[in-house]
């Protein structure tokens, strides 16, 4: 036999020379949940090992991550129902604890990358990402709300904004509002292909943000569709997005590769709560080895084409594999 592929696998040193895909801590973003209280670090029952933090304990968590070399975070607010209304007015309130927390994080850790969430659902009494009128999620009337939210977040110090709403035209509206307010350096990490997935359950538990009626299928993408992601990617790129995201990640590896092959922008993938919960549950039951299954899972997302991976396992990876794999 002239060709024996096993020759490139016969030792760790040789396997290292032939390795095609690498995953480093710098490729990861750590999602964090913040509540308006004090002294709280509360585990999410449906997502073991992941917590909701008060601003003071969140700062300690970020500090420990920074010491591990993990420096990119996406922040989500858990807002009490008393502060929610139909137009998400609390999202731009100067006293908004989410905005105040962002200011404190950037004051304490100016070198970190802090990513926001732009959508109405954390602040909406209807629980939808867009404005609800007569039982319908209306698109164009939502855009000015998202624009105002974006400017407030940029002023609070977020480095990148993450529109997760899936309204048509929101990237252009946000970019124009940011530029008009002087925030030309604030980036947009667009949730380009966000699917109407069954794997968001633990996330909604963490934020208590499930829709009060109906579902999100009129604005999030159909899990059966692939080519549609190219349309969304083209529009987001033309409208001024700086990075494109696929969500979920593990169940949409083909879509990650599709965008990677058809875009010059960095591609992010969100390894969502349900995907992480499944692995955590299997490992807790002794069915899988976390130290082997977790990095293999993240590596598969990277191999599919993701430049950036948002994952609840980011800190665990940084602790166990500080030099990457």
N, C-alpha and C positions, 0 to 999 in steps of 0.2 A: 504493500500500500504506500503510495507516494504521499498521501495526505492522511495524517492522524491527528485530528483536533485535540485529542487528549494530551498531546505533547505540550500544549499551552496551559494545561491544568495540573501538571504533575508536582508543583510545589507552590507554596504561598508566594514566594518571590516572583515566580513566572506568572502566576495568576494576577499578581499586582501589575505586571507590565501589560497584560492583555485586558485589564479592566476598562470597560467602555463608559460606565456611568458612575459618577461620584456624587455623594450627598454630604454637604457640610452644614454646620449650624447656621451659617450665614444665609442659607437658602430657606430658612424656616421663619414663620410668623406665628406668634403665640396668641390665641384668642383669650381675652380676659373679660370677666363680668364684674360690674361694679354696682353697688347699691348705696343709697343715701342713708348711711348709718355709721356707727363707730365700733371698732374692735371686733369686726365680724370676718371670719373665714369659714364659710359654710359649704360643705361638700354637696354636690348635686346628686341626688339619689339615683337618677337614671344615667349618670355619667361618672362612675367612680374614679376618684383621683383628680377630679376637676372641681373647682370651687367658685363660689361667689364671694367677692371681697367688698369691704367698706374701703373708702379712699385711703385711710391710714394703713390698713394691712396690705392693700394693693401696692402701695409704695415699697413696702418691705419685699413683696413678691417680685416686683420689677428689679429691685436692687439685687436680689439673689440670682435672678436670671442674667442680669448684666455681668455679674461676676463669672458666670459660666460662658460668656461670649454670646449669649442670646440677646439681641438688641432690637428686635422688631416685634411690635405688638399691635393687635387690633382690639379696640375697646368697645364693649357693648353695655348699655345702661339698662338696669332693671328698675323701671319707674312705677311708683305706686298708682293705683287706679284713681286716687283723688287728684292727681296731677294731669290726668289724661282728658282730652276732649276731642271733638270731631275734627278739628283743624290742626292738632298737634302743636298748639301754641307754646307749650313748655319747652319745645325743642330749641327755641331761640331766646328763652328767658335768660337774662343776665345771671340770675341766681341758680340756673340749671346746674345740678351737682356734677353732671357728666362733663360739661364745659369747664367747670372749676377744677375738676380732677385732672383734666387734660393740661390745664395751665400749670398745675402743681407738678405733674409728671415731667413736663418739658423744662420746668424751672430746675428740678432736681437732677434730671437726666437729659440734658439738651442734646446729647449725642445719639439718643435712641431714635428709631423711626416709629412714629405713632400714627396709626391708621384709624379712621373713624368708620362709623356706620351711618349712611344717609338713607333713611326711609322713615315713613310715618309710623310704622307699627309699634315701636317702643312707646310712643307718646299718644297714640290714637285710641280713643275709647271704642272704636270699631275693630281694632286689632288688625287692620289691613295696611299694606305698604303705601297705598294711595288713598285719596279722598273718596269717601263713600257718599253717593247721592242717590236717593230712591232705590237703594239696594244694589247699585252699580258702582264699580270702582272707575272713577272718571280720570282720564289721562291728563288732559291739558290743564285742568284746574289744579292738579297736583303739582305741576312743575314750579310755579312760583314759591310754593311752600318748601320744596326741596332746595330751591336756589337760596332762600333765606337761611335755611338750616346749614347749607354749605358755607355761606359767608360767616355765620356764627362759629362754626367749627374751625374754619381757617384762622379766625381771629383768636380762638382759644389756643392755637399752636399746633394743631394736627398737621403732620407733614403730608399725608395723603388722605384723600376722602374716598370712601367706599360706597358708592351708590348701589344698594342691594334691592332696590324697589322694582326694577324692570319696567318702569314707565317708558314709553317711546319718547325720544328727544331729551331725556333728562341730562345726558352728558353735555350736550351743547348748551342747555340752559344753565347748568352749573358752571361750565367754563366761562361763559359770558359774564355771569354774575361775579365769579371770583376775579376775573380780570378787571372788571369795572370797579371792584372794591380794592384793587391794588395787590391782590394775592396771586400774582402771575407765577410764583414759584411753588404754589401748592398743587400737588399732583392729584390725579384721579385714577384710582384703581377700580375699574368698572367691573361689576358683576355682569359679565357679558352674556354668558350662557348659564343662567340660574334656572334649574329645573324644578317643576312642581313635584318634589320628591317626598317619599315616605320616611326619609332618613333625617329629618330635622327635629324629631320629637324631643330629645333631651335639651336641645337649644331652647325650644319654646318653654320647656319646664323651667329652665334657668331664668328666663325673662318674663314668664307669664304673659306671653304676647300672641297666643293663638287667636285666630279670627273669631269674633263673637258670632258670626254667621257666615255661611258659605265657605268657599275655599279660595285658593290663590291661582287657580288654573287659567283665569282670563288674562293674567299678566306674566306668570312664570311659565317656562317652556314645557312642552309636552315631552315626557321621557322617551317617547318613541321617535323623536325627531333629531336628526343629526345635521343635515344640510342647513337647516334654519339657523344654526349657530354661526354659519359663515355670514349670513345677512346681518345678524346682530353684531358680529365682529367688525364688519365693514362700516356699519353705521357708527359704532362707538369710536372707531379709529378716525373717521371723517369728522366726528363731532369734538374730538380733542382728548380722548382718553390716553393715558400714559402707559397703562398696563391693562391686560384683559384677563378676566377670571372665568374659570369653569367651576360650577358648584352643583352637586357634589363632585368629588374627585374620583374615588375608587371605582364607583359604578359607571363612570363616564370617561374612562381612560382613552377611548377612541376619539372623543370630542377634544380632549386635551391635545392629542396628536394632530387632529384635523386643524385646530387653530395654530399650533406650532408650525405646521407645514405651510400655512397660508397667511401668516402675519409676520411682520418684522418687529412687532412690539413684544416685550416680555410677557410670558404667559404664566398666570398664577392659577393654582387649583386649591379649593377649600375641601380638606379632608374633614367632613362634617361630623357632627356629634353622634349621629346614629351609626356611622361607619366606625368611629372610635369606640363607641359603647359595645358593639358586637365583639370586637377584638378583646376589649377589657373583660367582658363577661366570660368569653372562652378561656382566657388566661386565668381568671379567678377560679374557674371550675377545674383547672388543671388539664384542659384539653389542648392548650397551646402554650408554648414558652414565650413569654412577653419579650424577653431580651433578644430573641431571634425573630419572632413574628412582626414586632413593631418596626424595626429598621427595614425588614424586607418589604413591608407594606409601603413605607414611605419611599423606598428606593423604586418601587414599581411606578409610583406617581411621577417621580423624577424621570425615570426611564421613558415614560410615555411622552415627555416633553415639557413638563412643568419647570419653569425657572424659579418659581416661588411656591412654597407649600404652606398653607395655613392649616395648622394641626394642633389638637389638644395634647399631642404627644411631644410637642416641641421641647419643653423643659426636660422631659424624661430622656429624649434623645441627646440633648446637650450634656446631661449628667453622665450618661452611659457611653457616649461616643464623642468626647470633646474634640477629637481630631478628625471626626467624620468617618465615612466609610466609602 
